[in-house]
Amino acid sequence: MTVNSKTFRAPAGGGGFGRPQMDEALQELNDWVASSAVRIINVETIHSGENRTEVGLKLWYEVKAQ
């Protein structure tokens, strides 16, 4: 099994779940998964180094056998 990762960054201007910037990153992740033949292994939240604000999502996945 080969594990891959893909990062979805929230647009500049803030973060945090429930805020439009993180909602946009989550929607992009959902759209990508829906259009891809992958099995999700894990999703983690990426935090800023300064104030621990959520700034994106990292998806760990494997490609499904065709």
PDB file of N, H, CA, C and O in Angstrom:
ATOM      1  N   MET A   1       0.848  -1.175   0.000  1.00  0.00           N
ATOM      2  CA  MET A   1       0.000   0.000   0.000  1.00  0.00           C
ATOM      3  C   MET A   1       0.894   1.239   0.000  1.00  0.00           C
ATOM      4  O   MET A   1       1.768   1.382   0.855  1.00  0.00           O
ATOM      5  N   THR A   2       0.672   2.119  -0.951  1.00  0.00           N
ATOM      6  H   THR A   2      -0.039   2.002  -1.646  1.00  0.00           H
ATOM      7  CA  THR A   2       1.384   3.387  -1.013  1.00  0.00           C
ATOM      8  C   THR A   2       0.478   4.477  -0.472  1.00  0.00           C
ATOM      9  O   THR A   2      -0.634   4.675  -0.961  1.00  0.00           O
ATOM     10  N   VAL A   3       0.956   5.176   0.532  1.00  0.00           N
ATOM     11  H   VAL A   3       1.860   5.015   0.930  1.00  0.00           H
ATOM     12  CA  VAL A   3       0.184   6.255   1.139  1.00  0.00           C
ATOM     13  C   VAL A   3       0.659   7.576   0.557  1.00  0.00           C
ATOM     14  O   VAL A   3       1.859   7.848   0.502  1.00  0.00           O
ATOM     15  N   ASN A   4      -0.289   8.390   0.124  1.00  0.00           N
ATOM     16  H   ASN A   4      -1.263   8.169   0.169  1.00  0.00           H
ATOM     17  CA  ASN A   4      -0.013   9.704  -0.449  1.00  0.00           C
ATOM     18  C   ASN A   4      -0.642  10.760   0.441  1.00  0.00           C
ATOM     19  O   ASN A   4      -1.465  10.450   1.303  1.00  0.00           O
ATOM     20  N   SER A   5      -0.253  11.999   0.231  1.00  0.00           N
ATOM     21  H   SER A   5       0.416  12.250  -0.469  1.00  0.00           H
ATOM     22  CA  SER A   5      -0.887  13.097   0.962  1.00  0.00           C
ATOM     23  C   SER A   5      -1.160  14.260   0.018  1.00  0.00           C
ATOM     24  O   SER A   5      -0.488  14.433  -0.998  1.00  0.00           O
ATOM     25  N   LYS A   6      -2.143  15.035   0.375  1.00  0.00           N
ATOM     26  H   LYS A   6      -2.689  14.894   1.201  1.00  0.00           H
ATOM     27  CA  LYS A   6      -2.513  16.226  -0.394  1.00  0.00           C
ATOM     28  C   LYS A   6      -2.941  17.277   0.616  1.00  0.00           C
ATOM     29  O   LYS A   6      -3.666  16.978   1.565  1.00  0.00           O
ATOM     30  N   THR A   7      -2.490  18.510   0.410  1.00  0.00           N
ATOM     31  H   THR A   7      -1.901  18.753  -0.361  1.00  0.00           H
ATOM     32  CA  THR A   7      -2.793  19.599   1.332  1.00  0.00           C
ATOM     33  C   THR A   7      -3.800  20.553   0.716  1.00  0.00           C
ATOM     34  O   THR A   7      -3.711  20.902  -0.461  1.00  0.00           O
ATOM     35  N   PHE A   8      -4.753  20.965   1.526  1.00  0.00           N
ATOM     36  H   PHE A   8      -4.825  20.681   2.482  1.00  0.00           H
ATOM     37  CA  PHE A   8      -5.772  21.933   1.128  1.00  0.00           C
ATOM     38  C   PHE A   8      -5.638  23.124   2.068  1.00  0.00           C
ATOM     39  O   PHE A   8      -5.979  23.034   3.248  1.00  0.00           O
ATOM     40  N   ARG A   9      -5.142  24.235   1.542  1.00  0.00           N
ATOM     41  H   ARG A   9      -4.865  24.308   0.583  1.00  0.00           H
ATOM     42  CA  ARG A   9      -4.908  25.432   2.357  1.00  0.00           C
ATOM     43  C   ARG A   9      -6.125  26.339   2.352  1.00  0.00           C
ATOM     44  O   ARG A   9      -6.777  26.525   1.324  1.00  0.00           O
ATOM     45  N   ALA A  10      -6.419  26.896   3.510  1.00  0.00           N
ATOM     46  H   ALA A  10      -5.890  26.745   4.345  1.00  0.00           H
ATOM     47  CA  ALA A  10      -7.470  27.901   3.600  1.00  0.00           C
ATOM     48  C   ALA A  10      -6.949  29.179   2.956  1.00  0.00           C
ATOM     49  O   ALA A  10      -5.768  29.496   3.098  1.00  0.00           O
ATOM     50  N   PRO A  11      -7.802  29.923   2.249  1.00  0.00           N
ATOM     51  CA  PRO A  11      -7.370  31.198   1.678  1.00  0.00           C
ATOM     52  C   PRO A  11      -6.885  32.147   2.774  1.00  0.00           C
ATOM     53  O   PRO A  11      -7.298  32.033   3.928  1.00  0.00           O
ATOM     54  N   ALA A  12      -6.023  33.065   2.414  1.00  0.00           N
ATOM     55  H   ALA A  12      -5.687  33.157   1.477  1.00  0.00           H
ATOM     56  CA  ALA A  12      -5.523  34.043   3.381  1.00  0.00           C
ATOM     57  C   ALA A  12      -6.677  34.828   3.981  1.00  0.00           C
ATOM     58  O   ALA A  12      -7.715  35.023   3.347  1.00  0.00           O
ATOM     59  N   GLY A  13      -6.481  35.266   5.192  1.00  0.00           N
ATOM     60  H   GLY A  13      -5.638  35.108   5.707  1.00  0.00           H
ATOM     61  CA  GLY A  13      -7.504  36.091   5.822  1.00  0.00           C
ATOM     62  C   GLY A  13      -8.110  35.457   7.052  1.00  0.00           C
ATOM     63  O   GLY A  13      -9.127  35.930   7.559  1.00  0.00           O
ATOM     64  N   GLY A  14      -7.506  34.403   7.534  1.00  0.00           N
ATOM     65  H   GLY A  14      -6.680  34.018   7.122  1.00  0.00           H
ATOM     66  CA  GLY A  14      -8.018  33.801   8.760  1.00  0.00           C
ATOM     67  C   GLY A  14      -8.303  32.338   8.579  1.00  0.00           C
ATOM     68  O   GLY A  14      -8.178  31.787   7.485  1.00  0.00           O
ATOM     69  N   GLY A  15      -8.677  31.738   9.637  1.00  0.00           N
ATOM     70  H   GLY A  15      -8.780  32.185  10.525  1.00  0.00           H
ATOM     71  CA  GLY A  15      -8.971  30.313   9.609  1.00  0.00           C
ATOM     72  C   GLY A  15      -9.919  29.960  10.723  1.00  0.00           C
ATOM     73  O   GLY A  15     -10.578  30.833  11.287  1.00  0.00           O
ATOM     74  N   GLY A  16      -9.990  28.727  11.032  1.00  0.00           N
ATOM     75  H   GLY A  16      -9.454  28.018  10.573  1.00  0.00           H
ATOM     76  CA  GLY A  16     -10.875  28.256  12.088  1.00  0.00           C
ATOM     77  C   GLY A  16     -12.123  27.643  11.506  1.00  0.00           C
ATOM     78  O   GLY A  16     -12.754  28.222  10.621  1.00  0.00           O
ATOM     79  N   PHE A  17     -12.482  26.477  11.997  1.00  0.00           N
ATOM     80  H   PHE A  17     -11.970  26.007  12.716  1.00  0.00           H
ATOM     81  CA  PHE A  17     -13.685  25.824  11.498  1.00  0.00           C
ATOM     82  C   PHE A  17     -14.893  26.699  11.777  1.00  0.00           C
ATOM     83  O   PHE A  17     -14.979  27.350  12.819  1.00  0.00           O
ATOM     84  N   GLY A  18     -15.821  26.707  10.837  1.00  0.00           N
ATOM     85  H   GLY A  18     -15.751  26.178   9.991  1.00  0.00           H
ATOM     86  CA  GLY A  18     -16.986  27.569  10.954  1.00  0.00           C
ATOM     87  C   GLY A  18     -16.758  28.923  10.308  1.00  0.00           C
ATOM     88  O   GLY A  18     -17.701  29.689  10.110  1.00  0.00           O
ATOM     89  N   ARG A  19     -15.508  29.221   9.979  1.00  0.00           N
ATOM     90  H   ARG A  19     -14.742  28.599  10.140  1.00  0.00           H
ATOM     91  CA  ARG A  19     -15.196  30.469   9.289  1.00  0.00           C
ATOM     92  C   ARG A  19     -15.131  30.171   7.799  1.00  0.00           C
ATOM     93  O   ARG A  19     -14.759  29.064   7.409  1.00  0.00           O
ATOM     94  N   PRO A  20     -15.483  31.126   6.970  1.00  0.00           N
ATOM     95  CA  PRO A  20     -15.526  30.876   5.520  1.00  0.00           C
ATOM     96  C   PRO A  20     -14.232  30.330   4.937  1.00  0.00           C
ATOM     97  O   PRO A  20     -14.278  29.520   4.011  1.00  0.00           O
ATOM     98  N   GLN A  21     -13.080  30.746   5.449  1.00  0.00           N
ATOM     99  H   GLN A  21     -13.042  31.404   6.201  1.00  0.00           H
ATOM    100  CA  GLN A  21     -11.815  30.297   4.876  1.00  0.00           C
ATOM    101  C   GLN A  21     -11.622  28.790   5.055  1.00  0.00           C
ATOM    102  O   GLN A  21     -11.214  28.111   4.113  1.00  0.00           O
ATOM    103  N   MET A  22     -11.904  28.259   6.238  1.00  0.00           N
ATOM    104  H   MET A  22     -12.235  28.811   7.004  1.00  0.00           H
ATOM    105  CA  MET A  22     -11.754  26.816   6.466  1.00  0.00           C
ATOM    106  C   MET A  22     -12.881  26.046   5.802  1.00  0.00           C
ATOM    107  O   MET A  22     -12.676  24.925   5.337  1.00  0.00           O
ATOM    108  N   ASP A  23     -14.065  26.632   5.752  1.00  0.00           N
ATOM    109  H   ASP A  23     -14.232  27.543   6.130  1.00  0.00           H
ATOM    110  CA  ASP A  23     -15.168  25.975   5.052  1.00  0.00           C
ATOM    111  C   ASP A  23     -14.808  25.769   3.583  1.00  0.00           C
ATOM    112  O   ASP A  23     -15.144  24.742   2.993  1.00  0.00           O
ATOM    113  N   GLU A  24     -14.126  26.746   2.997  1.00  0.00           N
ATOM    114  H   GLU A  24     -13.852  27.580   3.476  1.00  0.00           H
ATOM    115  CA  GLU A  24     -13.709  26.650   1.597  1.00  0.00           C
ATOM    116  C   GLU A  24     -12.680  25.535   1.408  1.00  0.00           C
ATOM    117  O   GLU A  24     -12.759  24.785   0.435  1.00  0.00           O
ATOM    118  N   ALA A  25     -11.725  25.417   2.318  1.00  0.00           N
ATOM    119  H   ALA A  25     -11.661  26.027   3.109  1.00  0.00           H
ATOM    120  CA  ALA A  25     -10.726  24.348   2.240  1.00  0.00           C
ATOM    121  C   ALA A  25     -11.392  22.981   2.394  1.00  0.00           C
ATOM    122  O   ALA A  25     -11.033  22.035   1.692  1.00  0.00           O
ATOM    123  N   LEU A  26     -12.351  22.871   3.298  1.00  0.00           N
ATOM    124  H   LEU A  26     -12.642  23.639   3.868  1.00  0.00           H
ATOM    125  CA  LEU A  26     -13.064  21.614   3.497  1.00  0.00           C
ATOM    126  C   LEU A  26     -13.886  21.246   2.268  1.00  0.00           C
ATOM    127  O   LEU A  26     -13.941  20.076   1.890  1.00  0.00           O
ATOM    128  N   GLN A  27     -14.523  22.225   1.644  1.00  0.00           N
ATOM    129  H   GLN A  27     -14.478  23.176   1.951  1.00  0.00           H
ATOM    130  CA  GLN A  27     -15.302  21.955   0.437  1.00  0.00           C
ATOM    131  C   GLN A  27     -14.396  21.507  -0.704  1.00  0.00           C
ATOM    132  O   GLN A  27     -14.759  20.610  -1.466  1.00  0.00           O
ATOM    133  N   GLU A  28     -13.223  22.123  -0.831  1.00  0.00           N
ATOM    134  H   GLU A  28     -12.928  22.852  -0.212  1.00  0.00           H
ATOM    135  CA  GLU A  28     -12.268  21.717  -1.865  1.00  0.00           C
ATOM    136  C   GLU A  28     -11.821  20.273  -1.638  1.00  0.00           C
ATOM    137  O   GLU A  28     -11.731  19.494  -2.587  1.00  0.00           O
ATOM    138  N   LEU A  29     -11.538  19.914  -0.374  1.00  0.00           N
ATOM    139  H   LEU A  29     -11.611  20.547   0.397  1.00  0.00           H
ATOM    140  CA  LEU A  29     -11.163  18.541  -0.047  1.00  0.00           C
ATOM    141  C   LEU A  29     -12.290  17.581  -0.413  1.00  0.00           C
ATOM    142  O   LEU A  29     -12.043  16.561  -1.055  1.00  0.00           O
ATOM    143  N   ASN A  30     -13.518  17.890  -0.017  1.00  0.00           N
ATOM    144  H   ASN A  30     -13.719  18.719   0.505  1.00  0.00           H
ATOM    145  CA  ASN A  30     -14.670  17.030  -0.321  1.00  0.00           C
ATOM    146  C   ASN A  30     -14.851  16.844  -1.820  1.00  0.00           C
ATOM    147  O   ASN A  30     -15.099  15.731  -2.284  1.00  0.00           O
ATOM    148  N   ASP A  31     -14.728  17.929  -2.580  1.00  0.00           N
ATOM    149  H   ASP A  31     -14.526  18.833  -2.204  1.00  0.00           H
ATOM    150  CA  ASP A  31     -14.883  17.853  -4.035  1.00  0.00           C
ATOM    151  C   ASP A  31     -13.799  16.975  -4.654  1.00  0.00           C
ATOM    152  O   ASP A  31     -14.078  16.175  -5.547  1.00  0.00           O
ATOM    153  N   TRP A  32     -12.563  17.125  -4.178  1.00  0.00           N
ATOM    154  H   TRP A  32     -12.336  17.775  -3.452  1.00  0.00           H
ATOM    155  CA  TRP A  32     -11.460  16.345  -4.723  1.00  0.00           C
ATOM    156  C   TRP A  32     -11.665  14.858  -4.442  1.00  0.00           C
ATOM    157  O   TRP A  32     -11.484  14.027  -5.333  1.00  0.00           O
ATOM    158  N   VAL A  33     -12.042  14.518  -3.211  1.00  0.00           N
ATOM    159  H   VAL A  33     -12.189  15.193  -2.487  1.00  0.00           H
ATOM    160  CA  VAL A  33     -12.264  13.113  -2.852  1.00  0.00           C
ATOM    161  C   VAL A  33     -13.404  12.523  -3.678  1.00  0.00           C
ATOM    162  O   VAL A  33     -13.309  11.386  -4.139  1.00  0.00           O
ATOM    163  N   ALA A  34     -14.481  13.289  -3.871  1.00  0.00           N
ATOM    164  H   ALA A  34     -14.558  14.213  -3.497  1.00  0.00           H
ATOM    165  CA  ALA A  34     -15.637  12.800  -4.630  1.00  0.00           C
ATOM    166  C   ALA A  34     -15.276  12.497  -6.084  1.00  0.00           C
ATOM    167  O   ALA A  34     -15.880  11.621  -6.704  1.00  0.00           O
ATOM    168  N   SER A  35     -14.297  13.215  -6.628  1.00  0.00           N
ATOM    169  H   SER A  35     -13.806  13.926  -6.124  1.00  0.00           H
ATOM    170  CA  SER A  35     -13.940  13.023  -8.034  1.00  0.00           C
ATOM    171  C   SER A  35     -12.724  12.109  -8.220  1.00  0.00           C
ATOM    172  O   SER A  35     -12.261  11.919  -9.345  1.00  0.00           O
ATOM    173  N   SER A  36     -12.212  11.549  -7.136  1.00  0.00           N
ATOM    174  H   SER A  36     -12.588  11.704  -6.222  1.00  0.00           H
ATOM    175  CA  SER A  36     -11.011  10.715  -7.195  1.00  0.00           C
ATOM    176  C   SER A  36     -11.318   9.302  -6.712  1.00  0.00           C
ATOM    177  O   SER A  36     -12.229   9.086  -5.913  1.00  0.00           O
ATOM    178  N   ALA A  37     -10.553   8.362  -7.202  1.00  0.00           N
ATOM    179  H   ALA A  37      -9.813   8.537  -7.850  1.00  0.00           H
ATOM    180  CA  ALA A  37     -10.694   6.969  -6.763  1.00  0.00           C
ATOM    181  C   ALA A  37      -9.690   6.715  -5.638  1.00  0.00           C
ATOM    182  O   ALA A  37      -8.670   6.055  -5.838  1.00  0.00           O
ATOM    183  N   VAL A  38      -9.994   7.245  -4.457  1.00  0.00           N
ATOM    184  H   VAL A  38     -10.823   7.781  -4.295  1.00  0.00           H
ATOM    185  CA  VAL A  38      -9.084   7.114  -3.328  1.00  0.00           C
ATOM    186  C   VAL A  38      -9.819   6.578  -2.104  1.00  0.00           C
ATOM    187  O   VAL A  38     -11.040   6.676  -1.985  1.00  0.00           O
ATOM    188  N   ARG A  39      -9.027   6.008  -1.203  1.00  0.00           N
ATOM    189  H   ARG A  39      -8.035   5.928  -1.300  1.00  0.00           H
ATOM    190  CA  ARG A  39      -9.533   5.588   0.097  1.00  0.00           C
ATOM    191  C   ARG A  39      -8.871   6.487   1.124  1.00  0.00           C
ATOM    192  O   ARG A  39      -7.644   6.566   1.192  1.00  0.00           O
ATOM    193  N   ILE A  40      -9.678   7.162   1.919  1.00  0.00           N
ATOM    194  H   ILE A  40     -10.674   7.098   1.864  1.00  0.00           H
ATOM    195  CA  ILE A  40      -9.148   8.086   2.919  1.00  0.00           C
ATOM    196  C   ILE A  40      -8.573   7.294   4.085  1.00  0.00           C
ATOM    197  O   ILE A  40      -9.212   6.380   4.607  1.00  0.00           O
ATOM    198  N   ILE A  41      -7.373   7.652   4.480  1.00  0.00           N
ATOM    199  H   ILE A  41      -6.854   8.394   4.056  1.00  0.00           H
ATOM    200  CA  ILE A  41      -6.725   7.044   5.637  1.00  0.00           C
ATOM    201  C   ILE A  41      -6.853   7.964   6.842  1.00  0.00           C
ATOM    202  O   ILE A  41      -7.169   7.512   7.943  1.00  0.00           O
ATOM    203  N   ASN A  42      -6.608   9.254   6.635  1.00  0.00           N
ATOM    204  H   ASN A  42      -6.351   9.621   5.741  1.00  0.00           H
ATOM    205  CA  ASN A  42      -6.666  10.205   7.745  1.00  0.00           C
ATOM    206  C   ASN A  42      -6.765  11.622   7.189  1.00  0.00           C
ATOM    207  O   ASN A  42      -6.289  11.909   6.090  1.00  0.00           O
ATOM    208  N   VAL A  43      -7.383  12.492   7.959  1.00  0.00           N
ATOM    209  H   VAL A  43      -7.770  12.259   8.851  1.00  0.00           H
ATOM    210  CA  VAL A  43      -7.405  13.923   7.657  1.00  0.00           C
ATOM    211  C   VAL A  43      -6.946  14.639   8.919  1.00  0.00           C
ATOM    212  O   VAL A  43      -7.473  14.396  10.005  1.00  0.00           O
ATOM    213  N   GLU A  44      -5.973  15.514   8.775  1.00  0.00           N
ATOM    214  H   GLU A  44      -5.546  15.712   7.892  1.00  0.00           H
ATOM    215  CA  GLU A  44      -5.510  16.268   9.935  1.00  0.00           C
ATOM    216  C   GLU A  44      -5.617  17.758   9.666  1.00  0.00           C
ATOM    217  O   GLU A  44      -5.561  18.208   8.521  1.00  0.00           O
ATOM    218  N   THR A  45      -5.770  18.505  10.731  1.00  0.00           N
ATOM    219  H   THR A  45      -5.815  18.140  11.661  1.00  0.00           H
ATOM    220  CA  THR A  45      -5.853  19.959  10.648  1.00  0.00           C
ATOM    221  C   THR A  45      -4.446  20.539  10.708  1.00  0.00           C
ATOM    222  O   THR A  45      -3.639  20.142  11.548  1.00  0.00           O
ATOM    223  N   ILE A  46      -4.160  21.472   9.820  1.00  0.00           N
ATOM    224  H   ILE A  46      -4.817  21.794   9.137  1.00  0.00           H
ATOM    225  CA  ILE A  46      -2.879  22.178   9.828  1.00  0.00           C
ATOM    226  C   ILE A  46      -3.085  23.479  10.593  1.00  0.00           C
ATOM    227  O   ILE A  46      -4.009  24.244  10.315  1.00  0.00           O
ATOM    228  N   HIS A  47      -2.202  23.714  11.563  1.00  0.00           N
ATOM    229  H   HIS A  47      -1.451  23.093  11.788  1.00  0.00           H
ATOM    230  CA  HIS A  47      -2.285  24.932  12.372  1.00  0.00           C
ATOM    231  C   HIS A  47      -1.120  25.859  12.041  1.00  0.00           C
ATOM    232  O   HIS A  47      -0.048  25.417  11.629  1.00  0.00           O
ATOM    233  N   SER A  48      -1.359  27.152  12.233  1.00  0.00           N
ATOM    234  H   SER A  48      -2.230  27.511  12.568  1.00  0.00           H
ATOM    235  CA  SER A  48      -0.280  28.123  12.054  1.00  0.00           C
ATOM    236  C   SER A  48       0.713  27.958  13.198  1.00  0.00           C
ATOM    237  O   SER A  48       0.351  27.500  14.282  1.00  0.00           O
ATOM    238  N   GLY A  49       1.936  28.324  12.958  1.00  0.00           N
ATOM    239  H   GLY A  49       2.229  28.695  12.077  1.00  0.00           H
ATOM    240  CA  GLY A  49       2.951  28.225  13.994  1.00  0.00           C
ATOM    241  C   GLY A  49       2.845  29.316  15.038  1.00  0.00           C
ATOM    242  O   GLY A  49       3.339  29.166  16.156  1.00  0.00           O
ATOM    243  N   GLU A  50       2.200  30.419  14.676  1.00  0.00           N
ATOM    244  H   GLU A  50       1.799  30.541  13.768  1.00  0.00           H
ATOM    245  CA  GLU A  50       2.155  31.565  15.577  1.00  0.00           C
ATOM    246  C   GLU A  50       1.076  31.440  16.641  1.00  0.00           C
ATOM    247  O   GLU A  50       1.365  31.487  17.836  1.00  0.00           O
ATOM    248  N   ASN A  51      -0.164  31.280  16.206  1.00  0.00           N
ATOM    249  H   ASN A  51      -0.400  31.241  15.235  1.00  0.00           H
ATOM    250  CA  ASN A  51      -1.263  31.328  17.171  1.00  0.00           C
ATOM    251  C   ASN A  51      -2.151  30.090  17.149  1.00  0.00           C
ATOM    252  O   ASN A  51      -3.249  30.094  17.706  1.00  0.00           O
ATOM    253  N   ARG A  52      -1.670  29.033  16.505  1.00  0.00           N
ATOM    254  H   ARG A  52      -0.778  29.030  16.052  1.00  0.00           H
ATOM    255  CA  ARG A  52      -2.386  27.753  16.455  1.00  0.00           C
ATOM    256  C   ARG A  52      -3.766  27.853  15.805  1.00  0.00           C
ATOM    257  O   ARG A  52      -4.653  27.053  16.102  1.00  0.00           O
ATOM    258  N   THR A  53      -3.945  28.827  14.926  1.00  0.00           N
ATOM    259  H   THR A  53      -3.224  29.477  14.685  1.00  0.00           H
ATOM    260  CA  THR A  53      -5.185  28.951  14.164  1.00  0.00           C
ATOM    261  C   THR A  53      -5.177  27.923  13.048  1.00  0.00           C
ATOM    262  O   THR A  53      -4.138  27.678  12.435  1.00  0.00           O
ATOM    263  N   GLU A  54      -6.341  27.312  12.776  1.00  0.00           N
ATOM    264  H   GLU A  54      -7.185  27.510  13.275  1.00  0.00           H
ATOM    265  CA  GLU A  54      -6.436  26.355  11.681  1.00  0.00           C
ATOM    266  C   GLU A  54      -6.231  27.078  10.353  1.00  0.00           C
ATOM    267  O   GLU A  54      -6.896  28.075  10.072  1.00  0.00           O
ATOM    268  N   VAL A  55      -5.307  26.569   9.539  1.00  0.00           N
ATOM    269  H   VAL A  55      -4.766  25.759   9.767  1.00  0.00           H
ATOM    270  CA  VAL A  55      -5.008  27.212   8.257  1.00  0.00           C
ATOM    271  C   VAL A  55      -5.154  26.264   7.072  1.00  0.00           C
ATOM    272  O   VAL A  55      -4.932  26.671   5.932  1.00  0.00           O
ATOM    273  N   GLY A  56      -5.520  25.017   7.318  1.00  0.00           N
ATOM    274  H   GLY A  56      -5.700  24.687   8.245  1.00  0.00           H
ATOM    275  CA  GLY A  56      -5.693  24.085   6.216  1.00  0.00           C
ATOM    276  C   GLY A  56      -5.930  22.670   6.696  1.00  0.00           C
ATOM    277  O   GLY A  56      -6.048  22.402   7.891  1.00  0.00           O
ATOM    278  N   LEU A  57      -5.996  21.772   5.723  1.00  0.00           N
ATOM    279  H   LEU A  57      -5.900  21.990   4.752  1.00  0.00           H
ATOM    280  CA  LEU A  57      -6.238  20.357   5.991  1.00  0.00           C
ATOM    281  C   LEU A  57      -5.238  19.527   5.203  1.00  0.00           C
ATOM    282  O   LEU A  57      -4.883  19.881   4.078  1.00  0.00           O
ATOM    283  N   LYS A  58      -4.787  18.434   5.784  1.00  0.00           N
ATOM    284  H   LYS A  58      -5.075  18.147   6.698  1.00  0.00           H
ATOM    285  CA  LYS A  58      -3.905  17.503   5.081  1.00  0.00           C
ATOM    286  C   LYS A  58      -4.609  16.156   5.031  1.00  0.00           C
ATOM    287  O   LYS A  58      -4.989  15.597   6.060  1.00  0.00           O
ATOM    288  N   LEU A  59      -4.773  15.649   3.828  1.00  0.00           N
ATOM    289  H   LEU A  59      -4.464  16.103   2.993  1.00  0.00           H
ATOM    290  CA  LEU A  59      -5.459  14.393   3.577  1.00  0.00           C
ATOM    291  C   LEU A  59      -4.425  13.309   3.293  1.00  0.00           C
ATOM    292  O   LEU A  59      -3.566  13.478   2.427  1.00  0.00           O
ATOM    293  N   TRP A  60      -4.506  12.195   4.022  1.00  0.00           N
ATOM    294  H   TRP A  60      -5.203  12.058   4.725  1.00  0.00           H
ATOM    295  CA  TRP A  60      -3.675  11.020   3.766  1.00  0.00           C
ATOM    296  C   TRP A  60      -4.578   9.995   3.109  1.00  0.00           C
ATOM    297  O   TRP A  60      -5.658   9.698   3.618  1.00  0.00           O
ATOM    298  N   TYR A  61      -4.140   9.449   1.976  1.00  0.00           N
ATOM    299  H   TYR A  61      -3.262   9.690   1.563  1.00  0.00           H
ATOM    300  CA  TYR A  61      -5.008   8.563   1.207  1.00  0.00           C
ATOM    301  C   TYR A  61      -4.191   7.539   0.435  1.00  0.00           C
ATOM    302  O   TYR A  61      -2.973   7.665   0.304  1.00  0.00           O
ATOM    303  N   GLU A  62      -4.878   6.527  -0.072  1.00  0.00           N
ATOM    304  H   GLU A  62      -5.867   6.425   0.034  1.00  0.00           H
ATOM    305  CA  GLU A  62      -4.279   5.600  -1.026  1.00  0.00           C
ATOM    306  C   GLU A  62      -5.204   5.510  -2.221  1.00  0.00           C
ATOM    307  O   GLU A  62      -6.420   5.655  -2.099  1.00  0.00           O
ATOM    308  N   VAL A  63      -4.612   5.268  -3.372  1.00  0.00           N
ATOM    309  H   VAL A  63      -3.624   5.150  -3.471  1.00  0.00           H
ATOM    310  CA  VAL A  63      -5.385   5.146  -4.606  1.00  0.00           C
ATOM    311  C   VAL A  63      -6.009   3.759  -4.634  1.00  0.00           C
ATOM    312  O   VAL A  63      -5.332   2.758  -4.401  1.00  0.00           O
ATOM    313  N   LYS A  64      -7.311   3.707  -4.923  1.00  0.00           N
ATOM    314  H   LYS A  64      -7.862   4.520  -5.112  1.00  0.00           H
ATOM    315  CA  LYS A  64      -8.006   2.424  -5.020  1.00  0.00           C
ATOM    316  C   LYS A  64      -7.550   1.691  -6.271  1.00  0.00           C
ATOM    317  O   LYS A  64      -7.266   2.309  -7.297  1.00  0.00           O
ATOM    318  N   ALA A  65      -7.484   0.371  -6.175  1.00  0.00           N
ATOM    319  H   ALA A  65      -7.715  -0.130  -5.342  1.00  0.00           H
ATOM    320  CA  ALA A  65      -7.133  -0.443  -7.343  1.00  0.00           C
ATOM    321  C   ALA A  65      -8.229  -0.323  -8.387  1.00  0.00           C
ATOM    322  O   ALA A  65      -9.416  -0.367  -8.063  1.00  0.00           O
ATOM    323  N   GLN A  66      -7.828  -0.174  -9.630  1.00  0.00           N
ATOM    324  H   GLN A  66      -6.864  -0.138  -9.893  1.00  0.00           H
ATOM    325  CA  GLN A  66      -8.802  -0.010 -10.715  1.00  0.00           C
ATOM    326  C   GLN A  66      -9.283  -1.343 -11.220  1.00  0.00           C
ATOM    327  O   GLN A  66     -10.106  -1.396 -12.133  1.00  0.00           O
TER     328      GLN A  66
END
